[in-house]
Amino acid sequence: MVRQNVEERRVIWLFRREKTLCAFPDEVQDELGHKLSRVQRGEFPDDATILAEFGSNIVELKQDFSTDTYRLICMRGMKKGVYAVHAFMKKSKSGKAIPQDDKDIIKRRIRIAVKEDIA
């Protein structure tokens, strides 16, 4: 069900998207952008996943391209908007789990988002 006339919440980028997200293939940028737009409208994309280990409001948006999977982690349900927490390319041959280095970045940026949102 598509909601009509729902205003998109703003995106607060916690990383330099021109160095990260803009380096993704154009098709991936387009698809992740559409999915993020749905989150901004309060919707939940069909293939999105809640990352419960980080909190019930942390959403993983994924897009496969070639042999890789691209991921955009965002935080919804915040007062100031939707926080784009992290974006990275995950090589498909190393399993589905998020690498520890990326988990550490996500945790650190979630703390930043929480502090910024209550300020």
C-alpha positions as protocol buffer text, in pm:
chain_id: "A"
residue {
  index: 1
  type: MET
  ca { x: 0 y: 0 z: 0 }
}
residue {
  index: 2
  type: VAL
  ca { x: 141 y: 337 z: -105 }
}
residue {
  index: 3
  type: ARG
  ca { x: 62 y: 637 z: 112 }
}
residue {
  index: 4
  type: GLN
  ca { x: -37 y: 952 z: -72 }
}
residue {
  index: 5
  type: ASN
  ca { x: 89 y: 1301 z: 19 }
}
residue {
  index: 6
  type: VAL
  ca { x: 340 y: 1186 z: 278 }
}
residue {
  index: 7
  type: GLU
  ca { x: 626 y: 1430 z: 322 }
}
residue {
  index: 8
  type: GLU
  ca { x: 975 y: 1285 z: 314 }
}
residue {
  index: 9
  type: ARG
  ca { x: 1182 y: 1337 z: 626 }
}
residue {
  index: 10
  type: ARG
  ca { x: 1525 y: 1484 z: 564 }
}
residue {
  index: 11
  type: VAL
  ca { x: 1835 y: 1266 z: 547 }
}
residue {
  index: 12
  type: ILE
  ca { x: 2122 y: 1348 z: 780 }
}
residue {
  index: 13
  type: TRP
  ca { x: 2441 y: 1202 z: 636 }
}
residue {
  index: 14
  type: LEU
  ca { x: 2695 y: 1078 z: 891 }
}
residue {
  index: 15
  type: PHE
  ca { x: 2953 y: 1003 z: 624 }
}
residue {
  index: 16
  type: ARG
  ca { x: 3079 y: 1174 z: 310 }
}
residue {
  index: 17
  type: ARG
  ca { x: 2840 y: 1034 z: 54 }
}
residue {
  index: 18
  type: GLU
  ca { x: 3045 y: 1173 z: -236 }
}
residue {
  index: 19
  type: LYS
  ca { x: 3336 y: 949 z: -129 }
}
residue {
  index: 20
  type: THR
  ca { x: 3127 y: 645 z: -42 }
}
residue {
  index: 21
  type: LEU
  ca { x: 2780 y: 622 z: -189 }
}
residue {
  index: 22
  type: CYS
  ca { x: 2868 y: 816 z: -504 }
}
residue {
  index: 23
  type: ALA
  ca { x: 3147 y: 565 z: -573 }
}
residue {
  index: 24
  type: PHE
  ca { x: 2886 y: 287 z: -607 }
}
residue {
  index: 25
  type: PRO
  ca { x: 2767 y: 193 z: -959 }
}
residue {
  index: 26
  type: ASP
  ca { x: 2493 y: 423 z: -1092 }
}
residue {
  index: 27
  type: GLU
  ca { x: 2231 y: 147 z: -1084 }
}
residue {
  index: 28
  type: VAL
  ca { x: 2309 y: 77 z: -718 }
}
residue {
  index: 29
  type: GLN
  ca { x: 2290 y: 447 z: -629 }
}
residue {
  index: 30
  type: ASP
  ca { x: 1949 y: 471 z: -799 }
}
residue {
  index: 31
  type: GLU
  ca { x: 1804 y: 164 z: -627 }
}
residue {
  index: 32
  type: LEU
  ca { x: 1939 y: 251 z: -283 }
}
residue {
  index: 33
  type: GLY
  ca { x: 1811 y: 607 z: -334 }
}
residue {
  index: 34
  type: HIS
  ca { x: 1459 y: 476 z: -404 }
}
residue {
  index: 35
  type: LYS
  ca { x: 1472 y: 254 z: -98 }
}
residue {
  index: 36
  type: LEU
  ca { x: 1600 y: 538 z: 121 }
}
residue {
  index: 37
  type: SER
  ca { x: 1320 y: 760 z: -10 }
}
residue {
  index: 38
  type: ARG
  ca { x: 1068 y: 500 z: 106 }
}
residue {
  index: 39
  type: VAL
  ca { x: 1224 y: 500 z: 453 }
}
residue {
  index: 40
  type: GLN
  ca { x: 1203 y: 881 z: 453 }
}
residue {
  index: 41
  type: ARG
  ca { x: 827 y: 850 z: 389 }
}
residue {
  index: 42
  type: GLY
  ca { x: 788 y: 612 z: 682 }
}
residue {
  index: 43
  type: GLU
  ca { x: 761 y: 301 z: 463 }
}
residue {
  index: 44
  type: PHE
  ca { x: 962 y: -18 z: 488 }
}
residue {
  index: 45
  type: PRO
  ca { x: 1110 y: -151 z: 162 }
}
residue {
  index: 46
  type: ASP
  ca { x: 1029 y: -519 z: 96 }
}
residue {
  index: 47
  type: ASP
  ca { x: 1391 y: -635 z: 101 }
}
residue {
  index: 48
  type: ALA
  ca { x: 1503 y: -413 z: 391 }
}
residue {
  index: 49
  type: THR
  ca { x: 1621 y: -573 z: 715 }
}
residue {
  index: 50
  type: ILE
  ca { x: 1607 y: -453 z: 1074 }
}
residue {
  index: 51
  type: LEU
  ca { x: 1954 y: -490 z: 1228 }
}
residue {
  index: 52
  type: ALA
  ca { x: 1834 y: -587 z: 1575 }
}
residue {
  index: 53
  type: GLU
  ca { x: 2186 y: -615 z: 1713 }
}
residue {
  index: 54
  type: PHE
  ca { x: 2211 y: -235 z: 1677 }
}
residue {
  index: 55
  type: GLY
  ca { x: 1851 y: -148 z: 1766 }
}
residue {
  index: 56
  type: SER
  ca { x: 1499 y: -184 z: 1633 }
}
residue {
  index: 57
  type: ASN
  ca { x: 1524 y: 141 z: 1437 }
}
residue {
  index: 58
  type: ILE
  ca { x: 1838 y: 48 z: 1240 }
}
residue {
  index: 59
  type: VAL
  ca { x: 1754 y: -53 z: 884 }
}
residue {
  index: 60
  type: GLU
  ca { x: 1980 y: -219 z: 630 }
}
residue {
  index: 61
  type: LEU
  ca { x: 1907 y: -146 z: 265 }
}
residue {
  index: 62
  type: LYS
  ca { x: 2080 y: -382 z: 21 }
}
residue {
  index: 63
  type: GLN
  ca { x: 2137 y: -389 z: -350 }
}
residue {
  index: 64
  type: ASP
  ca { x: 2311 y: -669 z: -540 }
}
residue {
  index: 65
  type: PHE
  ca { x: 2517 y: -579 z: -843 }
}
residue {
  index: 66
  type: SER
  ca { x: 2743 y: -815 z: -1034 }
}
residue {
  index: 67
  type: THR
  ca { x: 2898 y: -1038 z: -765 }
}
residue {
  index: 68
  type: ASP
  ca { x: 2884 y: -776 z: -489 }
}
residue {
  index: 69
  type: THR
  ca { x: 2625 y: -653 z: -243 }
}
residue {
  index: 70
  type: TYR
  ca { x: 2606 y: -285 z: -157 }
}
residue {
  index: 71
  type: ARG
  ca { x: 2461 y: -183 z: 177 }
}
residue {
  index: 72
  type: LEU
  ca { x: 2325 y: 138 z: 320 }
}
residue {
  index: 73
  type: ILE
  ca { x: 2258 y: 144 z: 693 }
}
residue {
  index: 74
  type: CYS
  ca { x: 2013 y: 405 z: 819 }
}
residue {
  index: 75
  type: MET
  ca { x: 1843 y: 499 z: 1142 }
}
residue {
  index: 76
  type: ARG
  ca { x: 1473 y: 582 z: 1132 }
}
residue {
  index: 77
  type: GLY
  ca { x: 1227 y: 708 z: 1391 }
}
residue {
  index: 78
  type: MET
  ca { x: 1446 y: 997 z: 1502 }
}
residue {
  index: 79
  type: LYS
  ca { x: 1321 y: 1352 z: 1568 }
}
residue {
  index: 80
  type: LYS
  ca { x: 1542 y: 1535 z: 1320 }
}
residue {
  index: 81
  type: GLY
  ca { x: 1507 y: 1293 z: 1028 }
}
residue {
  index: 82
  type: VAL
  ca { x: 1653 y: 970 z: 892 }
}
residue {
  index: 83
  type: TYR
  ca { x: 2022 y: 926 z: 967 }
}
residue {
  index: 84
  type: ALA
  ca { x: 2233 y: 765 z: 695 }
}
residue {
  index: 85
  type: VAL
  ca { x: 2481 y: 585 z: 919 }
}
residue {
  index: 86
  type: HIS
  ca { x: 2710 y: 389 z: 686 }
}
residue {
  index: 87
  type: ALA
  ca { x: 2741 y: 263 z: 330 }
}
residue {
  index: 88
  type: PHE
  ca { x: 2976 y: -7 z: 208 }
}
residue {
  index: 89
  type: MET
  ca { x: 3029 y: -278 z: -49 }
}
residue {
  index: 90
  type: LYS
  ca { x: 3017 y: -632 z: 82 }
}
residue {
  index: 91
  type: LYS
  ca { x: 3189 y: -899 z: -125 }
}
residue {
  index: 92
  type: SER
  ca { x: 2945 y: -1187 z: -173 }
}
residue {
  index: 93
  type: LYS
  ca { x: 3207 y: -1460 z: -130 }
}
residue {
  index: 94
  type: SER
  ca { x: 3267 y: -1375 z: 238 }
}
residue {
  index: 95
  type: GLY
  ca { x: 2917 y: -1456 z: 368 }
}
residue {
  index: 96
  type: LYS
  ca { x: 2621 y: -1245 z: 473 }
}
residue {
  index: 97
  type: ALA
  ca { x: 2750 y: -1116 z: 806 }
}
residue {
  index: 98
  type: ILE
  ca { x: 2861 y: -756 z: 841 }
}
residue {
  index: 99
  type: PRO
  ca { x: 3241 y: -739 z: 887 }
}
residue {
  index: 100
  type: GLN
  ca { x: 3355 y: -634 z: 1235 }
}
residue {
  index: 101
  type: ASP
  ca { x: 3521 y: -313 z: 1110 }
}
residue {
  index: 102
  type: ASP
  ca { x: 3191 y: -203 z: 958 }
}
residue {
  index: 103
  type: LYS
  ca { x: 3003 y: -301 z: 1276 }
}
residue {
  index: 104
  type: ASP
  ca { x: 3237 y: -79 z: 1476 }
}
residue {
  index: 105
  type: ILE
  ca { x: 3174 y: 214 z: 1241 }
}
residue {
  index: 106
  type: ILE
  ca { x: 2797 y: 159 z: 1263 }
}
residue {
  index: 107
  type: LYS
  ca { x: 2803 y: 152 z: 1644 }
}
residue {
  index: 108
  type: ARG
  ca { x: 3014 y: 467 z: 1663 }
}
residue {
  index: 109
  type: ARG
  ca { x: 2790 y: 657 z: 1421 }
}
residue {
  index: 110
  type: ILE
  ca { x: 2472 y: 545 z: 1598 }
}
residue {
  index: 111
  type: ARG
  ca { x: 2609 y: 704 z: 1916 }
}
residue {
  index: 112
  type: ILE
  ca { x: 2678 y: 1024 z: 1719 }
}
residue {
  index: 113
  type: ALA
  ca { x: 2324 y: 1023 z: 1575 }
}
residue {
  index: 114
  type: VAL
  ca { x: 2164 y: 978 z: 1916 }
}
residue {
  index: 115
  type: LYS
  ca { x: 2367 y: 1266 z: 2062 }
}
residue {
  index: 116
  type: GLU
  ca { x: 2290 y: 1492 z: 1764 }
}
residue {
  index: 117
  type: ASP
  ca { x: 1921 y: 1407 z: 1767 }
}
residue {
  index: 118
  type: ILE
  ca { x: 1872 y: 1506 z: 2130 }
}
residue {
  index: 119
  type: ALA
  ca { x: 2085 y: 1823 z: 2105 }
}
